[in-house]
């Protein structure tokens, strides 16, 4: 008996819902997800062992479907793809019918699927065409190019390239360009014949299906559920007096011929012809790290997640702050912190940072994060200065206006703004002042870097113990825990920089493959070898960012230090002035 999978709508992410319905209508499933309400998401998709089970004759397909696919097939044939074969997949209640042609490229390195998906729930059916080009990477992963945005998240070993709708020839060109950057261990695996092409798609579909099952997105339907859907289908057909459409082959059991061992193909069976020699454990781990690194580079924050994180973190900050301070002080503190982080945000935006996000940290304050691989040290100093310095200036104006107008509230606003931003100017990491001093002075040598971190941690511990501030003690504890790893990465960075490896990221968002390999090998040969590929990829990314951040020249350093010192000086002077005025009042 054929098994079927259904989608558990509660496991669909907010971003995936947006992919399905990028409009205001997405609010309905979003609310349902928040309330944990199960929504119907199709009647069920058959679980097949091999794509051969879906193969049909061209003559069995509806003429309108052939008319839609034929121009794409002709374009694919002119681009080097050969021998189209036809397949049909229907959902359990036949509300969605997907017809596709599969062709293999003459190089054997790519396969293309030209698909026509029709929704049969309306008349006439609503159809759309989708083109997907798939290749198998030498490290066992997959890479595909599609003219449609993905509906659901891809597995970690599946990389994707999404382009605007275009001809198969143009898509193949984009696919090959991107593939040339990903082939970390030689060219993509070649398919000798159509049987190998079937194995490629079987392995990919199995990977995607197993990933969906593991995250709870796909759930196996019970026999009772299947029977209920089939009964509903029969009732519908009887009511409409419809006979089952051609293409019943798509739901038949596998033929008696032996099935290919797709698992061994997916694992890179050494006996398969045309495959490279097996990788050593070290090479396999290195490739796994490269795949993880690619996933990190491809990661893009979803605006919905950014907004949710900001709102939730703000709420947590308000609740946590109310346990330590009065509500009036918390209400005063939040806009001051927001303006502070807004300065960082605008500076990062001006310098081309991407993936920007702002969030609050209960008891500690707030932060802005972003990514850019080609930022020189002086720009990072500007980014650090643009948080506290405008806050100090605005605090001076607010407090001065309060003095002139005899308004104690504005004097207090100015005092709090200056104290908060002046505190951030202290030369302790991870405060802004610490990052400024690190970028200007202490990042030049690994020993200076480590010494600065140790002295900063000791200073925070002493200050926290003297003042009784647990926040400072926690902050110093975090610094101490990261000193050893920071020293090791600083040493590795200095070693790599001395070799003169390629440092420029052509688009400020990716890492050259040769550079990535050099960094990974340096990590793996170090005494503290990362235990997981994900950790190694994170460290490699951190090293590359550090490699690109060179300290500014001494003239620029002195100028920026003068701005830094002036900011601290004005903060101290006006804080004393406003504090005196507050005490007198």
Secondary structure, 3 states (H helix, E strand, C coil): CCCEEEECHHHCCHHHHHHHCCCCCHHHHHHHHHCCCCCCCCCCEECCCCHHHHEECHHHCCHHHHHHHHHHHHHHHHCCEEEEEEEEEECCCCCEEEEEEEEEECCCCCEEEEEEEEECCCCCCEEEEEEEEEEECCCCCEEEEECCCCCCCCCCCEEEEECCCCCHHHHHHHHHHHHHHHCCCCCCCCCCCHHHHHHHHHHHHHHHHHHHHHCCCEEECCHHHHHHHHHHHHHHHHHHCCCCCCCHHHHCCCCCCCCCCHHHHHCCCCCCCCCCCCCCHHHHHHHHHHHHHHHHHHCCCCHHHHHHHHHHHHHHHHHHHHCCCCHHHHHHHHHHHHHHHHHHHHHHHHCCCEEEEEEEECCCEEEEEEECCCCCHHHHHHHHHHHHHHHHHHHHHHHHHHHHHCCHHHHHHHHHHHHHHHHHCCCCCCCHHHHHHHHHCHHHCHHHHHHHHHHHHHHHHHHHHHHCCHHHHHHHHHHHHHHHHHHHHHHHHHHHHHHCCCCCCCCCCCCCHHHHHHHHHHHHHCCCCCCCHHHHHHHHHHHHHHHHCCCCCHHHHHHHHHHHHHHHHHHHHHHHHHHHHHHHC
